[in-house]
């Protein structure tokens, strides 16, 4: 497992604006919650993981398969800090773990990746390493 060497990869700027956007409700009302879907490989735990929905993105490290692990907040009213992946990263390494939601944003099946979606506090309490997200 390798760590990122300091600095942000430049995420967080650009993308869509969400304040007042009819499709954006923030994680407390949809983006942070688990959505169950069936089809393909069976049901999974999908979470909104599109980089366009996130801000204050800080790289924490890489999983053994090369997927980046990040600390971030969702744009909107939820001020909770989370640890997870970016759908755009996952799409290049494990494409069958990514799907597009009805709202047009990318979702990641954390179960398919063998990961847990955690708050920052949960991640720190588990040791604060990329392996802390493993199921």
Residue frames relative to the residue before (quaternion, step in Angstrom):
aa qw qx qy qz dx dy dz
X 1.0000 0.0000 0.0000 0.0000 0.00 0.00 0.00
X 0.1156 -0.8040 0.5801 0.0608 3.56 -0.71 1.03
X 0.3748 -0.7149 0.5457 0.2249 3.54 -1.14 0.65
X 0.5282 -0.5770 0.5017 0.3692 3.54 -1.24 0.37
X 0.3729 -0.7096 0.5452 0.2454 3.55 -1.09 0.60
X 0.8134 -0.3438 0.1723 0.4365 3.58 -0.19 1.30
X 0.7817 0.3890 -0.2519 0.4174 3.52 -1.31 0.19
X 0.4465 -0.6682 0.5355 0.2595 3.50 -1.31 0.46
X 0.4858 -0.6780 0.4589 0.3061 3.59 -1.01 0.68
X 0.6394 -0.5591 0.3281 0.4134 3.59 1.19 0.26
X 0.4126 0.7019 -0.4834 0.3215 3.58 1.17 0.38
X 0.6402 0.5686 -0.3897 0.3391 3.51 -1.31 0.16
X 0.6911 0.4190 -0.2880 0.5136 3.59 1.10 -0.46
X 0.7670 0.3638 -0.2569 0.4620 3.55 -1.26 0.22
X 0.5660 0.6098 -0.4330 0.3468 3.54 -1.18 -0.48
X 0.6997 -0.4617 0.3494 0.4185 3.53 -1.33 -0.17
X 0.3816 -0.6798 0.5673 0.2652 3.54 -1.23 0.45
X 0.2475 -0.8327 0.4865 0.0929 3.58 -0.84 0.92
X 0.5380 0.6107 -0.4495 0.3682 3.61 1.06 -0.33
X 0.8253 0.1469 -0.1506 0.5240 3.52 -0.70 1.12
X 0.4796 0.6598 -0.4482 0.3656 3.59 1.25 0.03
X 0.4858 -0.7179 0.4073 0.2876 3.61 -0.67 1.03
X 0.7152 0.4650 -0.2748 0.4436 3.62 1.04 -0.58
X 0.6678 0.5127 -0.3056 0.4447 3.61 1.19 -0.26
X 0.0128 -0.8259 0.5634 -0.0170 3.52 -0.75 1.04
X 0.5165 -0.6568 0.4196 0.3547 3.60 1.22 -0.01
X 0.6776 -0.5529 0.3116 0.3717 3.56 -1.18 0.54
X 0.6310 0.5468 -0.3660 0.4110 3.58 0.99 -0.63
X 0.7613 0.2963 -0.1818 0.5473 3.57 1.22 -0.35
X 0.8562 -0.0457 -0.0117 0.5145 3.60 1.00 0.57
X 0.7390 0.4538 -0.2811 0.4111 3.61 0.69 -0.94
X 0.7232 0.4143 -0.2679 0.4833 3.63 1.02 -0.57
X 0.6094 0.5905 -0.3435 0.4025 3.57 1.21 -0.36
X 0.5345 -0.6039 0.4839 0.3397 3.52 -1.27 0.39
X 0.1266 -0.7609 0.6322 0.0731 3.54 -0.99 0.87
X 0.2573 -0.7763 0.5584 0.1392 3.58 -0.83 0.97
X 0.0091 -0.7722 0.6345 -0.0317 3.53 -0.92 0.99
X 0.1751 -0.7574 0.6079 0.1613 3.55 -1.17 0.39
X 0.4939 0.6153 -0.5020 0.3541 3.53 -1.24 0.43
X 0.7629 0.3050 -0.2494 0.5126 3.54 -1.20 0.41
X 0.8340 -0.1343 0.1352 0.5179 3.56 -0.60 -1.16
X 0.6879 -0.4412 0.2915 0.4971 3.59 1.17 0.29
X 0.7207 -0.4399 0.2915 0.4496 3.58 -1.26 0.02
X 0.0299 -0.7935 0.6078 0.0055 3.54 -1.17 0.60
X 0.4799 -0.6315 0.5171 0.3216 3.54 -1.33 0.11
X 0.0607 -0.8193 0.5698 -0.0187 3.55 -0.25 1.30
X 0.0677 -0.7735 0.6300 0.0172 3.55 -1.08 0.85
X 0.5292 -0.5870 0.4958 0.3599 3.53 -1.11 0.64
X 0.0630 0.8199 -0.5611 0.0949 3.56 -0.60 1.15
X 0.3374 0.7455 -0.4982 0.2867 3.57 1.25 0.37
X 0.5094 -0.6744 0.4452 0.2958 3.56 -0.84 1.00
X 0.5855 0.5985 -0.3639 0.4081 3.60 1.15 -0.56
X 0.6857 0.4844 -0.2735 0.4694 3.59 1.19 -0.47
X 0.6981 0.4835 -0.2429 0.4690 3.58 1.30 -0.17
X 0.0748 -0.7698 0.6321 0.0487 3.53 -1.31 0.48
X 0.7789 0.2959 -0.2448 0.4958 3.57 -1.32 0.22
X 0.2146 0.8149 -0.5013 0.1967 3.57 1.00 0.91
X 0.0023 -0.7887 0.6125 -0.0532 3.56 -0.81 1.12
X 0.3760 -0.7264 0.5213 0.2434 3.64 -0.72 0.99
X 0.2136 -0.7930 0.5630 0.0923 3.57 -1.01 0.91
X 0.7421 -0.2881 0.2254 0.5617 3.57 1.13 -0.60
X 0.4095 -0.6718 0.5486 0.2827 3.52 -1.34 -0.24
X 0.4478 -0.6492 0.5444 0.2858 3.50 -1.15 0.71
X 0.6984 -0.4818 0.3213 0.4205 3.58 -1.22 0.33
X 0.6880 0.4706 -0.2849 0.4734 3.60 1.11 -0.61
X 0.6259 -0.5835 0.3199 0.4066 3.61 1.27 0.10
X 0.5112 0.6363 -0.4305 0.3853 3.61 1.22 -0.15
X 0.4254 -0.7131 0.5053 0.2350 3.56 -0.91 0.96
X 0.2208 -0.7400 0.6236 0.1215 3.52 -1.18 0.71
X 0.0741 -0.8377 0.5395 -0.0419 3.57 -0.78 1.09
X 0.3165 -0.6476 0.6475 0.2472 3.50 -1.39 0.38
X 0.1478 0.8014 -0.5622 0.1411 3.60 -0.89 0.89
X 0.2586 -0.6925 0.6343 0.2264 3.51 -1.41 0.03
X 0.4522 -0.6378 0.5373 0.3162 3.55 -1.21 0.48
X 0.5173 -0.6039 0.5049 0.3358 3.56 -1.13 0.67
X 0.6295 0.5244 -0.3913 0.4191 3.57 -1.03 0.68
X 0.8028 -0.3718 0.2329 0.4038 3.53 -1.28 -0.40
X 0.6071 0.5604 -0.3712 0.4237 3.63 1.15 -0.37
X 0.1871 -0.8105 0.5487 0.0836 3.59 -0.66 1.09
X 0.3924 0.7188 -0.4769 0.3193 3.58 1.28 0.25
X 0.2870 -0.7267 0.5978 0.1795 3.56 -1.11 0.75
X 0.1493 -0.8073 0.5702 0.0284 3.55 -0.89 1.03
X 0.2500 -0.7037 0.6335 0.2025 3.54 -1.38 0.18
X 0.3049 0.7464 -0.5421 0.2369 3.55 -0.77 1.04
X 0.6060 -0.5577 0.4453 0.3514 3.52 -1.34 -0.33
X 0.4066 -0.6542 0.5710 0.2841 3.54 -1.37 0.17
X 0.5255 -0.6649 0.4318 0.3087 3.56 -0.77 1.04
X 0.6413 0.5391 -0.3368 0.4298 3.59 0.96 -0.78
X 0.6194 0.5118 -0.3381 0.4900 3.64 1.11 -0.63
X 0.6730 0.5140 -0.2903 0.4457 3.55 0.84 -1.07
X 0.6173 0.5887 -0.3347 0.4004 3.58 0.99 -0.88
X 0.6978 0.4700 -0.2764 0.4645 3.60 1.04 -0.70
X 0.7469 0.3948 -0.2076 0.4931 3.61 1.17 -0.52
X 0.7845 0.0486 0.0004 0.6182 3.60 0.96 -0.90
X 0.1233 -0.8660 0.4780 0.0794 3.60 0.53 1.16
X 0.6587 0.5182 -0.3287 0.4353 3.61 1.05 -0.60
X 0.5970 0.5394 -0.3711 0.4636 3.61 1.27 0.05
X 0.6810 0.4518 -0.2717 0.5082 3.59 1.30 -0.01
X 0.0479 0.7693 -0.6364 0.0288 3.55 -1.05 0.80
X 0.4367 -0.6752 0.5240 0.2807 3.54 -1.28 0.25
X 0.3900 -0.7328 0.5140 0.2161 3.56 -0.82 1.01
X 0.6899 -0.4707 0.3538 0.4211 3.55 -1.28 0.21
X 0.6573 0.5083 -0.3024 0.4670 3.57 1.20 -0.54
X 0.5847 -0.6159 0.3476 0.3974 3.59 1.32 -0.01
X 0.6189 0.5484 -0.3462 0.4431 3.60 1.24 -0.19
X 0.5408 -0.6445 0.4451 0.3066 3.54 -1.19 0.64
X 0.1929 -0.7543 0.6235 0.0711 3.52 -1.16 0.88
X 0.1918 -0.7592 0.6099 0.1218 3.58 -1.16 0.64
X 0.3383 -0.7092 0.5863 0.1972 3.53 -1.04 0.88
X 0.2639 -0.7996 0.5229 0.1323 3.58 -0.14 1.30
X 0.5973 0.5554 -0.3678 0.4466 3.61 1.07 -0.61
X 0.6396 0.5365 -0.3174 0.4498 3.59 0.98 -0.86
X 0.7016 0.4407 -0.2536 0.4992 3.57 1.12 -0.68
X 0.4276 -0.7040 0.4610 0.3302 3.59 1.26 -0.27
X 0.5424 0.6287 -0.3784 0.4091 3.58 1.20 0.59
X 0.3196 -0.6791 0.6189 0.2315 3.49 -1.38 0.32
X 0.3422 -0.6899 0.5994 0.2183 3.53 -1.12 0.75
X 0.0275 -0.8462 0.5292 -0.0552 3.59 -0.48 1.22
X 0.4595 -0.5845 0.5629 0.3610 3.51 -1.29 0.30
X 0.6701 -0.4776 0.3744 0.4274 3.57 -1.27 0.30
X 0.6577 0.5202 -0.3119 0.4467 3.58 0.93 -0.92
X 0.6461 0.5055 -0.3212 0.4731 3.61 0.95 -0.82
X 0.6508 0.5306 -0.3097 0.4461 3.57 0.97 -0.90
X 0.6554 0.4971 -0.3033 0.4810 3.59 0.95 -0.89
X 0.6568 0.5181 -0.3075 0.4535 3.60 0.95 -0.89
X 0.6839 0.4647 -0.2776 0.4892 3.62 1.15 -0.58
X 0.7209 -0.4430 0.2489 0.4713 3.59 1.21 0.14
X 0.3569 -0.7946 0.4436 0.2108 3.59 1.25 -0.15
X 0.5544 0.5532 -0.4314 0.4477 3.57 0.99 0.81
X 0.6680 -0.5042 0.3455 0.4246 3.62 -1.15 0.40
X 0.6327 0.5365 -0.3425 0.4410 3.62 1.06 -0.62
X 0.5289 0.6381 -0.4077 0.3832 3.62 1.24 -0.30
X 0.6580 0.5112 -0.3126 0.4560 3.60 1.20 -0.40
X 0.5182 0.6535 -0.4165 0.3618 3.59 1.23 -0.24
X 0.4642 -0.6835 0.4936 0.2717 3.57 -1.05 0.82
